[in-house]
């Protein structure tokens, strides 16, 4: 029973970390598109799936680490997620 709970929590943190990276990546790209004058409400040409996948892959471990620190109550105010 305990192993199943630990395994489920690990799956949940992995999913949440990847999802948080994806949301953050979309926000970064949308901000950049708006700075370039692209209307993000009317056009979806600014969405680049390859870029977002690379961003998630690169940011995932840091996001997961920070989320685990937050769960354990070890938040770092300077480097919080």
KABEL-V653105 format. One record per residue. N is the residue number from 1. RES is the residue in one letter. PSI is psi as a letter, one per 40 degrees, with the letter a starting at -180 (none if undefined). OMEGA is omega in degrees with one decimal (999 if undefined). NEAR is the number of other ideal C-beta (glycine too) atoms within 10 Angstrom. Layout:
# KABEL-V653105
n->N res->RES psi->PSI omega->OMEGA near->NEAR
n->N res->RES psi->PSI omega->OMEGA near->NEAR
This chain:
# KABEL-V653105
n->1 res->X psi->d omega->-178.7 near->5
n->2 res->X psi->d omega->179.0 near->6
n->3 res->X psi->d omega->178.3 near->7
n->4 res->X psi->d omega->178.5 near->8
n->5 res->X psi->d omega->178.9 near->9
n->6 res->X psi->d omega->180.0 near->10
n->7 res->X psi->d omega->178.5 near->10
n->8 res->X psi->d omega->178.6 near->10
n->9 res->X psi->d omega->178.6 near->12
n->10 res->X psi->d omega->177.3 near->12
n->11 res->X psi->d omega->179.8 near->10
n->12 res->X psi->d omega->-178.8 near->10
n->13 res->X psi->d omega->177.2 near->15
n->14 res->X psi->d omega->179.6 near->13
n->15 res->X psi->d omega->-178.0 near->10
n->16 res->X psi->d omega->179.1 near->13
n->17 res->X psi->d omega->178.9 near->22
n->18 res->X psi->d omega->179.6 near->16
n->19 res->X psi->d omega->178.0 near->12
n->20 res->X psi->d omega->177.1 near->18
n->21 res->X psi->d omega->179.5 near->22
n->22 res->X psi->d omega->179.5 near->16
n->23 res->X psi->d omega->178.7 near->11
n->24 res->X psi->d omega->179.3 near->16
n->25 res->X psi->d omega->177.8 near->19
n->26 res->X psi->d omega->178.6 near->15
n->27 res->X psi->d omega->179.0 near->10
n->28 res->X psi->d omega->-178.4 near->14
n->29 res->X psi->d omega->179.4 near->17
n->30 res->X psi->d omega->177.3 near->14
n->31 res->X psi->d omega->178.9 near->11
n->32 res->X psi->d omega->179.4 near->11
n->33 res->X psi->d omega->179.2 near->18
n->34 res->X psi->d omega->176.4 near->13
n->35 res->X psi->d omega->178.8 near->8
n->36 res->X psi->e omega->177.3 near->8
n->37 res->X psi->e omega->178.7 near->6
n->38 res->X psi->h omega->177.9 near->15
n->39 res->X psi->h omega->-176.1 near->10
n->40 res->X psi->e omega->177.9 near->15
n->41 res->X psi->d omega->-174.9 near->7
n->42 res->X psi->e omega->-175.6 near->7
n->43 res->X psi->i omega->175.3 near->10
n->44 res->X psi->f omega->178.4 near->9
n->45 res->X psi->e omega->-178.7 near->10
n->46 res->X psi->e omega->-178.7 near->16
n->47 res->X psi->h omega->-179.7 near->13
n->48 res->X psi->g omega->-175.9 near->13
n->49 res->X psi->d omega->179.8 near->7
n->50 res->X psi->d omega->177.2 near->7
n->51 res->X psi->d omega->-178.6 near->13
n->52 res->X psi->d omega->178.2 near->17
n->53 res->X psi->d omega->178.5 near->12
n->54 res->X psi->d omega->178.9 near->12
n->55 res->X psi->d omega->179.2 near->18
n->56 res->X psi->d omega->-179.6 near->19
n->57 res->X psi->d omega->-177.8 near->11
n->58 res->X psi->d omega->-174.4 near->11
n->59 res->X psi->e omega->-171.2 near->19
n->60 res->X psi->d omega->-176.3 near->16
n->61 res->X psi->d omega->177.9 near->11
n->62 res->X psi->d omega->-179.9 near->13
n->63 res->X psi->d omega->179.8 near->19
n->64 res->X psi->d omega->179.2 near->19
n->65 res->X psi->d omega->-180.0 near->13
n->66 res->X psi->d omega->178.2 near->18
n->67 res->X psi->d omega->178.4 near->16
n->68 res->X psi->d omega->176.0 near->14
n->69 res->X psi->d omega->178.6 near->15
n->70 res->X psi->d omega->178.4 near->13
n->71 res->X psi->d omega->-178.9 near->11
n->72 res->X psi->e omega->179.2 near->8
n->73 res->X psi->e omega->-179.0 near->6
n->74 res->X psi->f omega->-178.3 near->9
n->75 res->X psi->i omega->175.4 near->13
n->76 res->X psi->h omega->-173.5 near->10
n->77 res->X psi->d omega->-178.3 near->5
n->78 res->X psi->d omega->-174.5 near->5
n->79 res->X psi->f omega->179.8 near->10
n->80 res->X psi->i omega->-179.5 near->9
n->81 res->X psi->none omega->999 near->17
